[in-house]
Amino acid sequence: SDPEAEYIGTEPWRPKETLEEGGQITDKADVFAYGLTLWEMMTLAMPHLEMLQDDDEEEEEDEDPKKRPSAAQILQALESNAPLDKMPS
């Protein structure tokens, strides 16, 4: 909620909205990083390696941050062993 706040994070784990000038940073940025951390643990590969190798190419569109689940939804899904798409928004 603080317009002067800055997102601090390692680039391959940063969501697109934190890379853009004037991008709105919310708690959904942390959900994005959490998801990539889980992905990295499952694949044993660093996410978005192409970002570090080639800065000239245009990035693909990220999903809408508002569509990402909240941390509470993730916790509820993990505790109930239910898929996130079955959880109420």
HTML snippet that shows the backbone in 3Dmol.js (N, CA, C, O; Angstrom):
<script src="https://3Dmol.org/build/3Dmol-min.js"></script>
<div id="view" style="width:600px;height:400px;position:relative"></div>
<script>
const pdb = `
ATOM      1  N   SER A   1       0.819  -1.209   0.000  1.00  0.00           N
ATOM      2  CA  SER A   1       0.000   0.000   0.000  1.00  0.00           C
ATOM      3  C   SER A   1       0.855   1.262   0.000  1.00  0.00           C
ATOM      4  O   SER A   1       0.336   2.356  -0.222  1.00  0.00           O
ATOM      5  N   ASP A   2       2.167   1.127   0.247  1.00  0.00           N
ATOM      6  CA  ASP A   2       3.058   2.281   0.276  1.00  0.00           C
ATOM      7  C   ASP A   2       3.595   2.539  -1.136  1.00  0.00           C
ATOM      8  O   ASP A   2       4.331   1.707  -1.667  1.00  0.00           O
ATOM      9  N   PRO A   3       3.241   3.682  -1.759  1.00  0.00           N
ATOM     10  CA  PRO A   3       3.704   3.947  -3.132  1.00  0.00           C
ATOM     11  C   PRO A   3       5.210   4.125  -3.241  1.00  0.00           C
ATOM     12  O   PRO A   3       5.759   4.025  -4.339  1.00  0.00           O
ATOM     13  N   GLU A   4       5.889   4.386  -2.137  1.00  0.00           N
ATOM     14  CA  GLU A   4       7.344   4.553  -2.148  1.00  0.00           C
ATOM     15  C   GLU A   4       8.082   3.227  -1.954  1.00  0.00           C
ATOM     16  O   GLU A   4       9.304   3.179  -2.100  1.00  0.00           O
ATOM     17  N   ALA A   5       7.367   2.157  -1.628  1.00  0.00           N
ATOM     18  CA  ALA A   5       7.995   0.859  -1.385  1.00  0.00           C
ATOM     19  C   ALA A   5       8.511   0.265  -2.688  1.00  0.00           C
ATOM     20  O   ALA A   5       7.939   0.485  -3.756  1.00  0.00           O
ATOM     21  N   GLU A   6       9.588  -0.484  -2.586  1.00  0.00           N
ATOM     22  CA  GLU A   6      10.167  -1.154  -3.745  1.00  0.00           C
ATOM     23  C   GLU A   6      10.172  -2.654  -3.509  1.00  0.00           C
ATOM     24  O   GLU A   6      10.354  -3.121  -2.385  1.00  0.00           O
ATOM     25  N   TYR A   7       9.970  -3.402  -4.588  1.00  0.00           N
ATOM     26  CA  TYR A   7      10.053  -4.858  -4.517  1.00  0.00           C
ATOM     27  C   TYR A   7      11.522  -5.240  -4.610  1.00  0.00           C
ATOM     28  O   TYR A   7      12.238  -4.763  -5.490  1.00  0.00           O
ATOM     29  N   ILE A   8      11.964  -6.087  -3.718  1.00  0.00           N
ATOM     30  CA  ILE A   8      13.341  -6.568  -3.741  1.00  0.00           C
ATOM     31  C   ILE A   8      13.282  -8.070  -3.938  1.00  0.00           C
ATOM     32  O   ILE A   8      12.625  -8.779  -3.176  1.00  0.00           O
ATOM     33  N   GLY A   9      13.965  -8.552  -4.958  1.00  0.00           N
ATOM     34  CA  GLY A   9      13.953  -9.977  -5.222  1.00  0.00           C
ATOM     35  C   GLY A   9      14.923 -10.324  -6.326  1.00  0.00           C
ATOM     36  O   GLY A   9      15.432  -9.448  -7.023  1.00  0.00           O
ATOM     37  N   THR A  10      15.172 -11.604  -6.478  1.00  0.00           N
ATOM     38  CA  THR A  10      16.063 -12.103  -7.508  1.00  0.00           C
ATOM     39  C   THR A  10      15.291 -12.197  -8.816  1.00  0.00           C
ATOM     40  O   THR A  10      14.179 -12.724  -8.843  1.00  0.00           O
ATOM     41  N   GLU A  11      15.862 -11.696  -9.890  1.00  0.00           N
ATOM     42  CA  GLU A  11      15.126 -11.497 -11.130  1.00  0.00           C
ATOM     43  C   GLU A  11      14.378 -12.718 -11.661  1.00  0.00           C
ATOM     44  O   GLU A  11      13.214 -12.565 -12.029  1.00  0.00           O
ATOM     45  N   PRO A  12      14.953 -13.912 -11.728  1.00  0.00           N
ATOM     46  CA  PRO A  12      14.170 -15.029 -12.280  1.00  0.00           C
ATOM     47  C   PRO A  12      12.916 -15.380 -11.478  1.00  0.00           C
ATOM     48  O   PRO A  12      12.019 -16.039 -12.005  1.00  0.00           O
ATOM     49  N   TRP A  13      12.837 -14.961 -10.238  1.00  0.00           N
ATOM     50  CA  TRP A  13      11.678 -15.253  -9.399  1.00  0.00           C
ATOM     51  C   TRP A  13      10.724 -14.063  -9.295  1.00  0.00           C
ATOM     52  O   TRP A  13       9.706 -14.138  -8.608  1.00  0.00           O
ATOM     53  N   ARG A  14      11.053 -12.980  -9.971  1.00  0.00           N
ATOM     54  CA  ARG A  14      10.218 -11.775  -9.887  1.00  0.00           C
ATOM     55  C   ARG A  14       9.093 -11.821 -10.916  1.00  0.00           C
ATOM     56  O   ARG A  14       9.326 -12.160 -12.076  1.00  0.00           O
ATOM     57  N   PRO A  15       7.884 -11.485 -10.501  1.00  0.00           N
ATOM     58  CA  PRO A  15       6.786 -11.422 -11.474  1.00  0.00           C
ATOM     59  C   PRO A  15       6.919 -10.205 -12.372  1.00  0.00           C
ATOM     60  O   PRO A  15       7.596  -9.235 -12.030  1.00  0.00           O
ATOM     61  N   LYS A  16       6.271 -10.267 -13.515  1.00  0.00           N
ATOM     62  CA  LYS A  16       6.404  -9.202 -14.515  1.00  0.00           C
ATOM     63  C   LYS A  16       6.039  -7.832 -13.967  1.00  0.00           C
ATOM     64  O   LYS A  16       6.666  -6.835 -14.325  1.00  0.00           O
ATOM     65  N   GLU A  17       5.026  -7.771 -13.099  1.00  0.00           N
ATOM     66  CA  GLU A  17       4.599  -6.459 -12.602  1.00  0.00           C
ATOM     67  C   GLU A  17       5.683  -5.764 -11.781  1.00  0.00           C
ATOM     68  O   GLU A  17       5.641  -4.544 -11.624  1.00  0.00           O
ATOM     69  N   THR A  18       6.650  -6.511 -11.257  1.00  0.00           N
ATOM     70  CA  THR A  18       7.734  -5.881 -10.498  1.00  0.00           C
ATOM     71  C   THR A  18       8.865  -5.413 -11.404  1.00  0.00           C
ATOM     72  O   THR A  18       9.715  -4.626 -10.987  1.00  0.00           O
ATOM     73  N   LEU A  19       8.873  -5.893 -12.634  1.00  0.00           N
ATOM     74  CA  LEU A  19       9.912  -5.505 -13.582  1.00  0.00           C
ATOM     75  C   LEU A  19       9.529  -4.264 -14.377  1.00  0.00           C
ATOM     76  O   LEU A  19      10.395  -3.583 -14.926  1.00  0.00           O
ATOM     77  N   GLU A  20       8.242  -3.972 -14.438  1.00  0.00           N
ATOM     78  CA  GLU A  20       7.748  -2.838 -15.219  1.00  0.00           C
ATOM     79  C   GLU A  20       7.731  -1.564 -14.385  1.00  0.00           C
ATOM     80  O   GLU A  20       7.436  -1.595 -13.191  1.00  0.00           O
ATOM     81  N   GLU A  21       8.043  -0.475 -15.011  1.00  0.00           N
ATOM     82  CA  GLU A  21       7.961   0.833 -14.355  1.00  0.00           C
ATOM     83  C   GLU A  21       6.503   1.113 -14.016  1.00  0.00           C
ATOM     84  O   GLU A  21       5.639   1.064 -14.892  1.00  0.00           O
ATOM     85  N   GLY A  22       6.231   1.400 -12.769  1.00  0.00           N
ATOM     86  CA  GLY A  22       4.872   1.714 -12.345  1.00  0.00           C
ATOM     87  C   GLY A  22       3.982   0.506 -12.157  1.00  0.00           C
ATOM     88  O   GLY A  22       2.772   0.658 -11.987  1.00  0.00           O
ATOM     89  N   GLY A  23       4.556  -0.714 -12.185  1.00  0.00           N
ATOM     90  CA  GLY A  23       3.764  -1.917 -11.976  1.00  0.00           C
ATOM     91  C   GLY A  23       3.243  -1.969 -10.555  1.00  0.00           C
ATOM     92  O   GLY A  23       3.965  -1.637  -9.615  1.00  0.00           O
ATOM     93  N   GLN A  24       1.995  -2.383 -10.390  1.00  0.00           N
ATOM     94  CA  GLN A  24       1.396  -2.450  -9.064  1.00  0.00           C
ATOM     95  C   GLN A  24       1.877  -3.703  -8.348  1.00  0.00           C
ATOM     96  O   GLN A  24       1.675  -4.818  -8.827  1.00  0.00           O
ATOM     97  N   ILE A  25       2.509  -3.514  -7.209  1.00  0.00           N
ATOM     98  CA  ILE A  25       3.071  -4.618  -6.444  1.00  0.00           C
ATOM     99  C   ILE A  25       2.137  -4.932  -5.283  1.00  0.00           C
ATOM    100  O   ILE A  25       1.841  -4.073  -4.453  1.00  0.00           O
ATOM    101  N   THR A  26       1.680  -6.181  -5.241  1.00  0.00           N
ATOM    102  CA  THR A  26       0.786  -6.631  -4.176  1.00  0.00           C
ATOM    103  C   THR A  26       1.344  -7.919  -3.576  1.00  0.00           C
ATOM    104  O   THR A  26       2.428  -8.372  -3.946  1.00  0.00           O
ATOM    105  N   ASP A  27       0.595  -8.495  -2.654  1.00  0.00           N
ATOM    106  CA  ASP A  27       1.008  -9.769  -2.078  1.00  0.00           C
ATOM    107  C   ASP A  27       1.021 -10.886  -3.116  1.00  0.00           C
ATOM    108  O   ASP A  27       1.604 -11.943  -2.876  1.00  0.00           O
ATOM    109  N   LYS A  28       0.388 -10.668  -4.262  1.00  0.00           N
ATOM    110  CA  LYS A  28       0.389 -11.657  -5.333  1.00  0.00           C
ATOM    111  C   LYS A  28       1.789 -11.828  -5.930  1.00  0.00           C
ATOM    112  O   LYS A  28       2.074 -12.856  -6.545  1.00  0.00           O
ATOM    113  N   ALA A  29       2.668 -10.830  -5.755  1.00  0.00           N
ATOM    114  CA  ALA A  29       4.053 -10.966  -6.202  1.00  0.00           C
ATOM    115  C   ALA A  29       4.756 -12.058  -5.402  1.00  0.00           C
ATOM    116  O   ALA A  29       5.564 -12.811  -5.945  1.00  0.00           O
ATOM    117  N   ASP A  30       4.446 -12.140  -4.117  1.00  0.00           N
ATOM    118  CA  ASP A  30       5.029 -13.189  -3.278  1.00  0.00           C
ATOM    119  C   ASP A  30       4.482 -14.561  -3.651  1.00  0.00           C
ATOM    120  O   ASP A  30       5.206 -15.555  -3.603  1.00  0.00           O
ATOM    121  N   VAL A  31       3.209 -14.618  -4.021  1.00  0.00           N
ATOM    122  CA  VAL A  31       2.606 -15.880  -4.452  1.00  0.00           C
ATOM    123  C   VAL A  31       3.292 -16.374  -5.723  1.00  0.00           C
ATOM    124  O   VAL A  31       3.533 -17.572  -5.873  1.00  0.00           O
ATOM    125  N   PHE A  32       3.607 -15.456  -6.639  1.00  0.00           N
ATOM    126  CA  PHE A  32       4.321 -15.804  -7.868  1.00  0.00           C
ATOM    127  C   PHE A  32       5.689 -16.410  -7.527  1.00  0.00           C
ATOM    128  O   PHE A  32       6.053 -17.457  -8.061  1.00  0.00           O
ATOM    129  N   ALA A  33       6.439 -15.757  -6.646  1.00  0.00           N
ATOM    130  CA  ALA A  33       7.760 -16.251  -6.258  1.00  0.00           C
ATOM    131  C   ALA A  33       7.655 -17.601  -5.552  1.00  0.00           C
ATOM    132  O   ALA A  33       8.482 -18.488  -5.766  1.00  0.00           O
ATOM    133  N   TYR A  34       6.651 -17.748  -4.722  1.00  0.00           N
ATOM    134  CA  TYR A  34       6.432 -19.023  -4.026  1.00  0.00           C
ATOM    135  C   TYR A  34       6.174 -20.147  -5.040  1.00  0.00           C
ATOM    136  O   TYR A  34       6.733 -21.238  -4.925  1.00  0.00           O
ATOM    137  N   GLY A  35       5.332 -19.869  -6.022  1.00  0.00           N
ATOM    138  CA  GLY A  35       5.031 -20.858  -7.054  1.00  0.00           C
ATOM    139  C   GLY A  35       6.270 -21.252  -7.836  1.00  0.00           C
ATOM    140  O   GLY A  35       6.475 -22.429  -8.133  1.00  0.00           O
ATOM    141  N   LEU A  36       7.093 -20.273  -8.168  1.00  0.00           N
ATOM    142  CA  LEU A  36       8.328 -20.590  -8.906  1.00  0.00           C
ATOM    143  C   LEU A  36       9.315 -21.369  -8.046  1.00  0.00           C
ATOM    144  O   LEU A  36      10.055 -22.211  -8.556  1.00  0.00           O
ATOM    145  N   THR A  37       9.330 -21.094  -6.753  1.00  0.00           N
ATOM    146  CA  THR A  37      10.198 -21.850  -5.853  1.00  0.00           C
ATOM    147  C   THR A  37       9.761 -23.309  -5.802  1.00  0.00           C
ATOM    148  O   THR A  37      10.598 -24.212  -5.830  1.00  0.00           O
ATOM    149  N   LEU A  38       8.441 -23.544  -5.726  1.00  0.00           N
ATOM    150  CA  LEU A  38       7.935 -24.922  -5.758  1.00  0.00           C
ATOM    151  C   LEU A  38       8.278 -25.581  -7.087  1.00  0.00           C
ATOM    152  O   LEU A  38       8.690 -26.741  -7.121  1.00  0.00           O
ATOM    153  N   TRP A  39       8.109 -24.838  -8.189  1.00  0.00           N
ATOM    154  CA  TRP A  39       8.426 -25.364  -9.518  1.00  0.00           C
ATOM    155  C   TRP A  39       9.904 -25.758  -9.586  1.00  0.00           C
ATOM    156  O   TRP A  39      10.252 -26.817 -10.108  1.00  0.00           O
ATOM    157  N   GLU A  40      10.752 -24.904  -9.061  1.00  0.00           N
ATOM    158  CA  GLU A  40      12.193 -25.179  -9.076  1.00  0.00           C
ATOM    159  C   GLU A  40      12.514 -26.428  -8.256  1.00  0.00           C
ATOM    160  O   GLU A  40      13.357 -27.231  -8.657  1.00  0.00           O
ATOM    161  N   MET A  41      11.851 -26.597  -7.116  1.00  0.00           N
ATOM    162  CA  MET A  41      12.092 -27.780  -6.280  1.00  0.00           C
ATOM    163  C   MET A  41      11.671 -29.060  -6.990  1.00  0.00           C
ATOM    164  O   MET A  41      12.318 -30.097  -6.845  1.00  0.00           O
ATOM    165  N   MET A  42      10.578 -28.986  -7.763  1.00  0.00           N
ATOM    166  CA  MET A  42      10.083 -30.182  -8.450  1.00  0.00           C
ATOM    167  C   MET A  42      10.890 -30.512  -9.706  1.00  0.00           C
ATOM    168  O   MET A  42      11.065 -31.685 -10.037  1.00  0.00           O
ATOM    169  N   THR A  43      11.380 -29.490 -10.407  1.00  0.00           N
ATOM    170  CA  THR A  43      12.091 -29.727 -11.665  1.00  0.00           C
ATOM    171  C   THR A  43      13.603 -29.739 -11.512  1.00  0.00           C
ATOM    172  O   THR A  43      14.319 -30.177 -12.412  1.00  0.00           O
ATOM    173  N   LEU A  44      14.084 -29.263 -10.381  1.00  0.00           N
ATOM    174  CA  LEU A  44      15.524 -29.122 -10.137  1.00  0.00           C
ATOM    175  C   LEU A  44      16.184 -28.233 -11.183  1.00  0.00           C
ATOM    176  O   LEU A  44      17.348 -28.434 -11.531  1.00  0.00           O
ATOM    177  N   ALA A  45      15.440 -27.250 -11.684  1.00  0.00           N
ATOM    178  CA  ALA A  45      15.950 -26.301 -12.676  1.00  0.00           C
ATOM    179  C   ALA A  45      15.568 -24.887 -12.261  1.00  0.00           C
ATOM    180  O   ALA A  45      14.485 -24.656 -11.721  1.00  0.00           O
ATOM    181  N   MET A  46      16.452 -23.963 -12.515  1.00  0.00           N
ATOM    182  CA  MET A  46      16.198 -22.560 -12.191  1.00  0.00           C
ATOM    183  C   MET A  46      15.166 -21.987 -13.162  1.00  0.00           C
ATOM    184  O   MET A  46      15.271 -22.213 -14.368  1.00  0.00           O
ATOM    185  N   PRO A  47      14.169 -21.250 -12.660  1.00  0.00           N
ATOM    186  CA  PRO A  47      13.155 -20.689 -13.560  1.00  0.00           C
ATOM    187  C   PRO A  47      13.684 -19.528 -14.385  1.00  0.00           C
ATOM    188  O   PRO A  47      14.584 -18.805 -13.958  1.00  0.00           O
ATOM    189  N   HIS A  48      13.121 -19.362 -15.558  1.00  0.00           N
ATOM    190  CA  HIS A  48      13.379 -18.217 -16.429  1.00  0.00           C
ATOM    191  C   HIS A  48      14.849 -17.985 -16.730  1.00  0.00           C
ATOM    192  O   HIS A  48      15.308 -16.843 -16.720  1.00  0.00           O
ATOM    193  N   LEU A  49      15.593 -19.048 -16.997  1.00  0.00           N
ATOM    194  CA  LEU A  49      17.011 -18.897 -17.330  1.00  0.00           C
ATOM    195  C   LEU A  49      17.216 -18.005 -18.540  1.00  0.00           C
ATOM    196  O   LEU A  49      18.230 -17.313 -18.640  1.00  0.00           O
ATOM    197  N   GLU A  50      16.256 -18.016 -19.466  1.00  0.00           N
ATOM    198  CA  GLU A  50      16.383 -17.190 -20.667  1.00  0.00           C
ATOM    199  C   GLU A  50      16.440 -15.700 -20.330  1.00  0.00           C
ATOM    200  O   GLU A  50      16.999 -14.916 -21.097  1.00  0.00           O
ATOM    201  N   MET A  51      15.868 -15.304 -19.189  1.00  0.00           N
ATOM    202  CA  MET A  51      15.918 -13.890 -18.778  1.00  0.00           C
ATOM    203  C   MET A  51      17.359 -13.448 -18.527  1.00  0.00           C
ATOM    204  O   MET A  51      17.738 -12.319 -18.839  1.00  0.00           O
ATOM    205  N   LEU A  52      18.149 -14.348 -17.965  1.00  0.00           N
ATOM    206  CA  LEU A  52      19.523 -14.010 -17.627  1.00  0.00           C
ATOM    207  C   LEU A  52      20.444 -14.096 -18.837  1.00  0.00           C
ATOM    208  O   LEU A  52      21.492 -13.451 -18.871  1.00  0.00           O
ATOM    209  N   GLN A  53      20.056 -14.889 -19.824  1.00  0.00           N
ATOM    210  CA  GLN A  53      20.929 -15.119 -20.966  1.00  0.00           C
ATOM    211  C   GLN A  53      20.725 -14.126 -22.095  1.00  0.00           C
ATOM    212  O   GLN A  53      21.682 -13.800 -22.796  1.00  0.00           O
ATOM    213  N   ASP A  54      19.510 -13.635 -22.293  1.00  0.00           N
ATOM    214  CA  ASP A  54      19.231 -12.777 -23.440  1.00  0.00           C
ATOM    215  C   ASP A  54      18.261 -11.672 -23.049  1.00  0.00           C
ATOM    216  O   ASP A  54      17.063 -11.913 -22.901  1.00  0.00           O
ATOM    217  N   ASP A  55      18.778 -10.464 -22.884  1.00  0.00           N
ATOM    218  CA  ASP A  55      17.950  -9.329 -22.505  1.00  0.00           C
ATOM    219  C   ASP A  55      17.281  -8.655 -23.690  1.00  0.00           C
ATOM    220  O   ASP A  55      16.459  -7.760 -23.497  1.00  0.00           O
ATOM    221  N   ASP A  56      17.614  -9.064 -24.922  1.00  0.00           N
ATOM    222  CA  ASP A  56      17.101  -8.393 -26.110  1.00  0.00           C
ATOM    223  C   ASP A  56      15.701  -8.842 -26.506  1.00  0.00           C
ATOM    224  O   ASP A  56      14.961  -8.079 -27.127  1.00  0.00           O
ATOM    225  N   GLU A  57      15.330 -10.065 -26.155  1.00  0.00           N
ATOM    226  CA  GLU A  57      14.039 -10.589 -26.588  1.00  0.00           C
ATOM    227  C   GLU A  57      12.905 -10.044 -25.732  1.00  0.00           C
ATOM    228  O   GLU A  57      13.069  -9.792 -24.538  1.00  0.00           O
ATOM    229  N   GLU A  58      11.765  -9.869 -26.364  1.00  0.00           N
ATOM    230  CA  GLU A  58      10.553  -9.413 -25.683  1.00  0.00           C
ATOM    231  C   GLU A  58      10.029 -10.548 -24.805  1.00  0.00           C
ATOM    232  O   GLU A  58       9.970 -11.697 -25.242  1.00  0.00           O
ATOM    233  N   GLU A  59       9.650 -10.227 -23.576  1.00  0.00           N
ATOM    234  CA  GLU A  59       9.099 -11.229 -22.682  1.00  0.00           C
ATOM    235  C   GLU A  59       7.675 -11.565 -23.085  1.00  0.00           C
ATOM    236  O   GLU A  59       6.950 -10.724 -23.615  1.00  0.00           O
ATOM    237  N   GLU A  60       7.279 -12.819 -22.823  1.00  0.00           N
ATOM    238  CA  GLU A  60       5.899 -13.203 -23.052  1.00  0.00           C
ATOM    239  C   GLU A  60       5.039 -12.587 -21.959  1.00  0.00           C
ATOM    240  O   GLU A  60       5.532 -12.235 -20.887  1.00  0.00           O
ATOM    241  N   GLU A  61       3.743 -12.462 -22.247  1.00  0.00           N
ATOM    242  CA  GLU A  61       2.804 -11.906 -21.285  1.00  0.00           C
ATOM    243  C   GLU A  61       2.693 -12.827 -20.078  1.00  0.00           C
ATOM    244  O   GLU A  61       2.528 -14.035 -20.250  1.00  0.00           O
ATOM    245  N   ASP A  62       2.778 -12.293 -18.861  1.00  0.00           N
ATOM    246  CA  ASP A  62       2.487 -13.058 -17.642  1.00  0.00           C
ATOM    247  C   ASP A  62       0.994 -13.087 -17.446  1.00  0.00           C
ATOM    248  O   ASP A  62       0.254 -12.302 -18.040  1.00  0.00           O
ATOM    249  N   GLU A  63       0.565 -13.997 -16.611  1.00  0.00           N
ATOM    250  CA  GLU A  63      -0.846 -14.039 -16.258  1.00  0.00           C
ATOM    251  C   GLU A  63      -1.206 -12.798 -15.442  1.00  0.00           C
ATOM    252  O   GLU A  63      -0.330 -12.091 -14.945  1.00  0.00           O
ATOM    253  N   ASP A  64      -2.490 -12.549 -15.315  1.00  0.00           N
ATOM    254  CA  ASP A  64      -2.986 -11.432 -14.529  1.00  0.00           C
ATOM    255  C   ASP A  64      -2.717 -11.723 -13.053  1.00  0.00           C
ATOM    256  O   ASP A  64      -3.178 -12.746 -12.547  1.00  0.00           O
ATOM    257  N   PRO A  65      -1.987 -10.855 -12.347  1.00  0.00           N
ATOM    258  CA  PRO A  65      -1.694 -11.108 -10.928  1.00  0.00           C
ATOM    259  C   PRO A  65      -2.948 -11.288 -10.085  1.00  0.00           C
ATOM    260  O   PRO A  65      -2.912 -11.987  -9.072  1.00  0.00           O
ATOM    261  N   LYS A  66      -4.050 -10.674 -10.483  1.00  0.00           N
ATOM    262  CA  LYS A  66      -5.286 -10.798  -9.709  1.00  0.00           C
ATOM    263  C   LYS A  66      -5.848 -12.213  -9.749  1.00  0.00           C
ATOM    264  O   LYS A  66      -6.654 -12.585  -8.896  1.00  0.00           O
ATOM    265  N   LYS A  67      -5.427 -13.006 -10.736  1.00  0.00           N
ATOM    266  CA  LYS A  67      -5.907 -14.383 -10.855  1.00  0.00           C
ATOM    267  C   LYS A  67      -5.101 -15.352  -9.999  1.00  0.00           C
ATOM    268  O   LYS A  67      -5.490 -16.509  -9.843  1.00  0.00           O
ATOM    269  N   ARG A  68      -3.986 -14.894  -9.443  1.00  0.00           N
ATOM    270  CA  ARG A  68      -3.177 -15.763  -8.591  1.00  0.00           C
ATOM    271  C   ARG A  68      -3.903 -15.992  -7.264  1.00  0.00           C
ATOM    272  O   ARG A  68      -4.576 -15.090  -6.765  1.00  0.00           O
ATOM    273  N   PRO A  69      -3.772 -17.183  -6.693  1.00  0.00           N
ATOM    274  CA  PRO A  69      -4.424 -17.425  -5.398  1.00  0.00           C
ATOM    275  C   PRO A  69      -3.731 -16.628  -4.299  1.00  0.00           C
ATOM    276  O   PRO A  69      -2.578 -16.222  -4.439  1.00  0.00           O
ATOM    277  N   SER A  70      -4.441 -16.417  -3.227  1.00  0.00           N
ATOM    278  CA  SER A  70      -3.839 -15.752  -2.069  1.00  0.00           C
ATOM    279  C   SER A  70      -3.056 -16.793  -1.272  1.00  0.00           C
ATOM    280  O   SER A  70      -3.216 -17.996  -1.480  1.00  0.00           O
ATOM    281  N   ALA A  71      -2.218 -16.325  -0.369  1.00  0.00           N
ATOM    282  CA  ALA A  71      -1.474 -17.239   0.490  1.00  0.00           C
ATOM    283  C   ALA A  71      -2.438 -18.045   1.353  1.00  0.00           C
ATOM    284  O   ALA A  71      -2.197 -19.224   1.612  1.00  0.00           O
ATOM    285  N   ALA A  72      -3.523 -17.425   1.797  1.00  0.00           N
ATOM    286  CA  ALA A  72      -4.530 -18.142   2.600  1.00  0.00           C
ATOM    287  C   ALA A  72      -5.186 -19.252   1.785  1.00  0.00           C
ATOM    288  O   ALA A  72      -5.438 -20.333   2.317  1.00  0.00           O
ATOM    289  N   GLN A  73      -5.468 -19.007   0.497  1.00  0.00           N
ATOM    290  CA  GLN A  73      -6.057 -20.040  -0.358  1.00  0.00           C
ATOM    291  C   GLN A  73      -5.086 -21.195  -0.561  1.00  0.00           C
ATOM    292  O   GLN A  73      -5.494 -22.356  -0.558  1.00  0.00           O
ATOM    293  N   ILE A  74      -3.810 -20.884  -0.735  1.00  0.00           N
ATOM    294  CA  ILE A  74      -2.800 -21.928  -0.910  1.00  0.00           C
ATOM    295  C   ILE A  74      -2.725 -22.787   0.353  1.00  0.00           C
ATOM    296  O   ILE A  74      -2.708 -24.015   0.274  1.00  0.00           O
ATOM    297  N   LEU A  75      -2.681 -22.139   1.511  1.00  0.00           N
ATOM    298  CA  LEU A  75      -2.618 -22.864   2.782  1.00  0.00           C
ATOM    299  C   LEU A  75      -3.854 -23.740   2.961  1.00  0.00           C
ATOM    300  O   LEU A  75      -3.743 -24.900   3.357  1.00  0.00           O
ATOM    301  N   GLN A  76      -5.018 -23.193   2.672  1.00  0.00           N
ATOM    302  CA  GLN A  76      -6.255 -23.963   2.800  1.00  0.00           C
ATOM    303  C   GLN A  76      -6.242 -25.169   1.864  1.00  0.00           C
ATOM    304  O   GLN A  76      -6.653 -26.260   2.258  1.00  0.00           O
ATOM    305  N   ALA A  77      -5.778 -24.986   0.636  1.00  0.00           N
ATOM    306  CA  ALA A  77      -5.710 -26.095  -0.318  1.00  0.00           C
ATOM    307  C   ALA A  77      -4.723 -27.162   0.161  1.00  0.00           C
ATOM    308  O   ALA A  77      -4.994 -28.357   0.044  1.00  0.00           O
ATOM    309  N   LEU A  78      -3.589 -26.736   0.696  1.00  0.00           N
ATOM    310  CA  LEU A  78      -2.608 -27.699   1.188  1.00  0.00           C
ATOM    311  C   LEU A  78      -3.139 -28.469   2.390  1.00  0.00           C
ATOM    312  O   LEU A  78      -2.936 -29.679   2.496  1.00  0.00           O
ATOM    313  N   GLU A  79      -3.818 -27.768   3.299  1.00  0.00           N
ATOM    314  CA  GLU A  79      -4.354 -28.423   4.490  1.00  0.00           C
ATOM    315  C   GLU A  79      -5.490 -29.381   4.165  1.00  0.00           C
ATOM    316  O   GLU A  79      -5.631 -30.416   4.816  1.00  0.00           O
ATOM    317  N   SER A  80      -6.299 -29.050   3.168  1.00  0.00           N
ATOM    318  CA  SER A  80      -7.434 -29.896   2.831  1.00  0.00           C
ATOM    319  C   SER A  80      -7.117 -30.872   1.697  1.00  0.00           C
ATOM    320  O   SER A  80      -7.947 -31.705   1.330  1.00  0.00           O
ATOM    321  N   ASN A  81      -5.914 -30.758   1.153  1.00  0.00           N
ATOM    322  CA  ASN A  81      -5.478 -31.587   0.032  1.00  0.00           C
ATOM    323  C   ASN A  81      -6.427 -31.461  -1.154  1.00  0.00           C
ATOM    324  O   ASN A  81      -6.722 -32.438  -1.842  1.00  0.00           O
ATOM    325  N   ALA A  82      -6.900 -30.234  -1.378  1.00  0.00           N
ATOM    326  CA  ALA A  82      -7.810 -29.954  -2.492  1.00  0.00           C
ATOM    327  C   ALA A  82      -7.086 -29.138  -3.549  1.00  0.00           C
ATOM    328  O   ALA A  82      -6.202 -28.350  -3.213  1.00  0.00           O
ATOM    329  N   PRO A  83      -7.440 -29.308  -4.822  1.00  0.00           N
ATOM    330  CA  PRO A  83      -6.816 -28.491  -5.865  1.00  0.00           C
ATOM    331  C   PRO A  83      -7.255 -27.030  -5.753  1.00  0.00           C
ATOM    332  O   PRO A  83      -8.384 -26.748  -5.350  1.00  0.00           O
ATOM    333  N   LEU A  84      -6.375 -26.114  -6.105  1.00  0.00           N
ATOM    334  CA  LEU A  84      -6.669 -24.690  -5.992  1.00  0.00           C
ATOM    335  C   LEU A  84      -7.853 -24.267  -6.859  1.00  0.00           C
ATOM    336  O   LEU A  84      -8.589 -23.354  -6.484  1.00  0.00           O
ATOM    337  N   ASP A  85      -8.051 -24.912  -8.010  1.00  0.00           N
ATOM    338  CA  ASP A  85      -9.133 -24.483  -8.883  1.00  0.00           C
ATOM    339  C   ASP A  85     -10.512 -24.824  -8.298  1.00  0.00           C
ATOM    340  O   ASP A  85     -11.528 -24.335  -8.792  1.00  0.00           O
ATOM    341  N   LYS A  86     -10.552 -25.645  -7.271  1.00  0.00           N
ATOM    342  CA  LYS A  86     -11.817 -25.968  -6.602  1.00  0.00           C
ATOM    343  C   LYS A  86     -12.054 -25.076  -5.387  1.00  0.00           C
ATOM    344  O   LYS A  86     -13.109 -25.156  -4.758  1.00  0.00           O
ATOM    345  N   MET A  87     -11.084 -24.228  -5.051  1.00  0.00           N
ATOM    346  CA  MET A  87     -11.174 -23.363  -3.870  1.00  0.00           C
ATOM    347  C   MET A  87     -11.950 -22.090  -4.230  1.00  0.00           C
ATOM    348  O   MET A  87     -11.791 -21.567  -5.333  1.00  0.00           O
ATOM    349  N   PRO A  88     -12.784 -21.586  -3.317  1.00  0.00           N
ATOM    350  CA  PRO A  88     -13.472 -20.315  -3.588  1.00  0.00           C
ATOM    351  C   PRO A  88     -12.477 -19.175  -3.605  1.00  0.00           C
ATOM    352  O   PRO A  88     -11.505 -19.176  -2.850  1.00  0.00           O
ATOM    353  N   SER A  89     -12.723 -18.193  -4.476  1.00  0.00           N
ATOM    354  CA  SER A  89     -11.824 -17.037  -4.599  1.00  0.00           C
ATOM    355  C   SER A  89     -12.043 -16.061  -3.472  1.00  0.00           C
ATOM    356  O   SER A  89     -11.376 -15.028  -3.412  1.00  0.00           O
TER     357      SER A  89
END
`;
const viewer = $3Dmol.createViewer("view");
viewer.addModel(pdb, "pdb");
viewer.setStyle({}, {cartoon: {color: "spectrum"}});
viewer.zoomTo();
viewer.render();
</script>
